[in-house]
Amino acid sequence: MNKTNRFLVGMVCVLSIMVIGLVAGMLIGGHCCVPADSGLAGGAIVVGYGVLSAGVGGLIGLALAMYMPARWLVGSTVGLALVGTVLGGILGKVYLDARAETAAHLERAYEDMLKYRVTLVHTDAAPARPFQRIRFDWGERSYTVLGSGGEHNPACTMRLSGAQGAKMLGALRAVEGVVYRHPAPCAGTPGAVQHELDMFIPEAKPPNSAAKLAITAACLDRYPALAEPFAVARQIHAVNDLPENCD
């Protein structure tokens, strides 16, 4: 066997043993070395054992590739490659199944999220108007936007993803915190009203959360959290592909 062929066979041998080591390390580490109360860290611990085992396997494979007689190296590599391919396929399937399970779990969590509603308006006094009015309804899992052209643009309804819906709810909770501490946060603040917010969150236990605010620039300076729903709305509006007549 010439040097080139030995190098190629050796590489296959090393990679095969590393795959076998990765799977073996994850299985053994997951069954005997991960504390029951490790929570989300458990996955990282399992992967750590797999990587460590793969590294050790790589060193063993390198030693075999360098010093094993050519005839034995070829035969061993064929067997190791078959085992590594099977285990790699199993590992890939487990990974895809885990991703699907995680996605399904997140989707169930999103479905159980409180069915909030909020309408956000940029008035004519707003310094920037990516849209005139936008309304989010998690009960419908959608939002409706009226473009910056106002009544010259039709209102377009778009689907709201789970991650987007959760992000908006988080922003509304920030507003809720301001209103809880200051029931009329913008009352008496100077300047023209630039933004309007009308939100309703049906809580699991009463009372429900609601707020209707006319927001000036001075109010935003005093309570920056009131800008969070508008920032999230701009992000969602920017990433979704709206029909041209809705821009």
C-alpha positions as CSV (number, residue, x, y, z in Angstrom):
1,M,0.0,0.0,0.0
2,N,1.5,3.3,-1.0
3,K,1.5,6.4,1.3
4,T,-1.5,8.1,-0.3
5,N,-3.7,5.0,0.0
6,R,-2.6,4.4,3.6
7,F,-3.3,8.1,4.4
8,L,-6.9,7.8,3.0
9,V,-7.6,4.5,4.7
10,G,-6.1,5.9,7.9
11,M,-8.4,8.9,7.8
12,V,-11.5,6.7,7.3
13,C,-10.3,4.6,10.3
14,V,-9.8,7.7,12.5
15,L,-13.2,9.2,11.6
16,S,-15.0,5.9,12.1
17,I,-13.5,5.4,15.5
18,M,-14.3,9.0,16.5
19,V,-18.0,8.5,15.5
20,I,-18.1,5.3,17.5
21,G,-16.5,7.0,20.4
22,L,-18.9,10.0,20.2
23,V,-22.0,7.8,20.3
24,A,-20.5,5.4,23.0
25,G,-19.5,8.4,25.1
26,M,-22.9,10.0,24.9
27,L,-24.7,6.8,25.7
28,I,-22.5,5.8,28.6
29,G,-22.3,9.3,30.0
30,G,-26.0,9.9,29.7
31,H,-26.8,6.7,31.6
32,C,-24.3,6.8,34.4
33,C,-22.7,10.2,34.7
34,V,-25.5,12.8,34.5
35,P,-27.2,13.8,37.8
36,A,-31.0,13.5,37.8
37,D,-31.4,17.1,38.8
38,S,-29.1,18.6,36.1
39,G,-32.0,20.0,34.1
40,L,-31.0,21.7,30.9
41,A,-27.3,21.3,31.7
42,G,-27.8,17.5,31.3
43,G,-27.7,17.7,27.5
44,A,-24.4,19.7,27.6
45,I,-22.9,17.1,29.9
46,V,-23.9,14.3,27.6
47,V,-22.4,16.0,24.6
48,G,-19.2,16.7,26.6
49,Y,-18.7,13.0,27.4
50,G,-19.3,12.3,23.7
51,V,-16.7,14.8,22.6
52,L,-14.2,13.5,25.1
53,S,-14.8,9.9,24.0
54,A,-14.5,11.0,20.3
55,G,-11.2,12.7,21.1
56,V,-9.8,9.6,22.7
57,G,-11.1,7.5,19.8
58,G,-9.4,9.8,17.4
59,L,-6.0,9.3,19.1
60,I,-6.5,5.5,19.1
61,G,-7.4,5.6,15.4
62,L,-4.4,7.7,14.6
63,A,-2.1,5.2,16.3
64,L,-3.7,2.3,14.4
65,A,-3.4,4.2,11.1
66,M,0.3,4.9,11.7
67,Y,1.5,1.6,13.1
68,M,-1.0,-1.2,12.1
69,P,0.1,-3.5,9.3
70,A,-1.5,-2.5,6.0
71,R,-3.6,-5.7,5.6
72,W,-5.0,-5.5,9.1
73,L,-5.6,-1.8,8.7
74,V,-7.8,-2.2,5.6
75,G,-9.9,-5.0,7.2
76,S,-10.3,-3.2,10.5
77,T,-11.2,0.1,8.7
78,V,-14.0,-1.6,6.7
79,G,-15.5,-3.0,9.8
80,L,-15.2,0.2,11.8
81,A,-16.6,2.2,8.9
82,L,-19.7,0.0,8.7
83,V,-20.2,0.3,12.5
84,G,-19.6,4.1,12.4
85,T,-22.0,4.6,9.5
86,V,-24.8,2.7,11.3
87,L,-24.2,4.5,14.6
88,G,-23.9,7.9,12.8
89,G,-27.2,7.3,11.2
90,I,-28.8,6.4,14.5
91,L,-27.3,9.5,16.1
92,G,-28.7,11.6,13.3
93,K,-32.2,10.2,13.7
94,V,-32.1,10.7,17.4
95,Y,-31.0,14.3,16.8
96,L,-33.8,15.0,14.3
97,D,-36.4,13.3,16.6
98,A,-35.2,15.4,19.5
99,R,-35.5,18.6,17.4
100,A,-39.0,17.6,16.4
101,E,-40.0,16.9,20.0
102,T,-38.6,20.2,21.1
103,A,-40.5,22.1,18.4
104,A,-43.7,20.3,19.3
105,H,-43.2,21.2,23.0
106,L,-42.6,24.8,22.1
107,E,-45.7,24.9,19.9
108,R,-47.8,23.5,22.8
109,A,-46.3,26.2,25.0
110,Y,-47.2,28.9,22.5
111,E,-50.7,27.6,22.1
112,D,-51.2,27.8,25.9
113,M,-49.9,31.4,26.0
114,L,-52.4,34.1,27.1
115,K,-54.5,35.3,24.2
116,Y,-53.5,38.9,24.4
117,R,-54.6,41.7,22.1
118,V,-52.8,45.0,21.5
119,T,-53.1,47.9,19.0
120,L,-50.2,50.2,18.4
121,V,-50.5,53.5,16.5
122,H,-47.9,56.0,15.2
123,T,-49.5,59.4,15.0
124,D,-48.6,62.1,12.5
125,A,-46.3,63.6,15.1
126,A,-44.2,60.4,15.3
127,P,-40.6,61.0,14.1
128,A,-40.7,57.7,12.1
129,R,-43.7,55.8,10.9
130,P,-42.9,52.3,9.5
131,F,-46.6,51.7,9.8
132,Q,-49.6,53.8,10.9
133,R,-51.4,51.1,12.9
134,I,-50.7,47.5,13.8
135,R,-52.9,45.2,15.8
136,F,-51.7,41.9,17.3
137,D,-54.2,39.2,18.3
138,W,-52.7,36.1,19.8
139,G,-56.1,34.4,19.9
140,E,-56.0,34.5,16.1
141,R,-52.2,34.1,15.9
142,S,-52.1,37.0,13.5
143,Y,-51.4,40.7,13.2
144,T,-53.0,43.3,11.0
145,V,-51.0,46.3,9.7
146,L,-52.0,49.5,8.1
147,G,-49.0,50.9,6.2
148,S,-47.3,54.2,6.6
149,G,-49.4,55.5,3.8
150,G,-52.4,55.4,6.1
151,E,-55.8,55.0,4.5
152,H,-54.2,55.0,1.1
153,N,-52.8,51.5,1.9
154,P,-55.1,48.5,2.6
155,A,-54.9,46.7,5.9
156,C,-53.0,43.5,5.5
157,T,-53.2,40.5,7.9
158,M,-50.2,38.3,8.4
159,R,-49.6,35.1,10.5
160,L,-47.8,35.6,13.8
161,S,-45.2,33.0,14.6
162,G,-44.9,31.5,18.1
163,A,-41.6,33.2,18.8
164,Q,-42.9,36.5,17.6
165,G,-46.0,36.2,19.7
166,A,-43.9,35.4,22.8
167,K,-41.6,38.3,22.2
168,M,-44.6,40.7,22.0
169,L,-46.1,39.3,25.2
170,G,-42.8,40.0,26.9
171,A,-42.8,43.6,25.7
172,L,-46.4,44.0,27.0
173,R,-45.3,42.7,30.4
174,A,-42.8,45.5,30.5
175,V,-45.6,48.0,29.8
176,E,-47.7,46.3,32.5
177,G,-44.9,46.8,35.0
178,V,-44.8,50.5,34.3
179,V,-48.6,50.9,34.5
180,Y,-48.7,48.9,37.7
181,R,-46.2,51.3,39.4
182,H,-47.6,54.4,37.7
183,P,-51.3,53.9,36.7
184,A,-51.2,57.0,34.4
185,P,-47.6,57.3,33.4
186,C,-48.0,59.8,30.5
187,A,-50.6,62.1,32.1
188,G,-49.5,65.7,32.1
189,T,-46.3,65.1,30.1
190,P,-45.5,67.9,27.6
191,G,-45.5,67.6,23.9
192,A,-47.6,66.1,21.2
193,V,-48.8,62.5,21.4
194,Q,-46.6,60.4,19.1
195,H,-47.7,56.9,19.9
196,E,-50.8,55.2,21.1
197,L,-51.1,51.8,22.8
198,D,-54.2,49.8,23.7
199,M,-53.5,46.4,25.2
200,F,-55.5,43.7,26.9
201,I,-54.1,40.5,28.5
202,P,-56.7,38.0,29.8
203,E,-54.9,36.6,32.9
204,A,-55.3,33.1,34.1
205,K,-56.6,34.6,37.4
206,P,-58.4,38.0,37.6
207,P,-57.8,40.8,37.4
208,N,-56.9,41.0,33.7
209,S,-54.2,43.3,32.5
210,A,-55.2,46.3,30.4
211,A,-53.7,49.7,29.5
212,K,-54.6,52.5,27.1
213,L,-51.9,55.1,26.7
214,A,-51.3,58.2,24.7
215,I,-47.5,58.4,24.7
216,T,-45.4,61.6,24.2
217,A,-41.7,61.8,23.7
218,A,-41.3,63.1,27.2
219,C,-43.2,60.1,28.5
220,L,-40.9,57.7,26.6
221,D,-37.8,59.5,28.0
222,R,-39.3,58.9,31.5
223,Y,-40.4,55.3,30.9
224,P,-38.4,53.7,28.1
225,A,-40.1,50.3,28.6
226,L,-43.2,51.8,26.9
227,A,-41.3,51.7,23.7
228,E,-40.7,48.0,23.8
229,P,-43.9,46.9,22.0
230,F,-43.3,49.3,19.2
231,A,-39.7,48.1,18.8
232,V,-40.9,44.5,18.6
233,A,-43.6,45.5,16.2
234,R,-41.1,47.2,13.9
235,Q,-38.9,44.0,14.0
236,I,-41.8,41.8,13.1
237,H,-43.0,44.2,10.4
238,A,-39.4,44.3,8.9
239,V,-38.8,40.6,8.7
240,N,-42.1,39.5,7.2
241,D,-42.8,39.7,3.5
242,L,-45.8,42.0,3.1
243,P,-47.5,42.6,-0.2
244,E,-46.1,45.7,-1.9
245,N,-49.3,47.7,-1.4
246,C,-49.0,47.2,2.3
247,D,-45.5,48.7,2.7
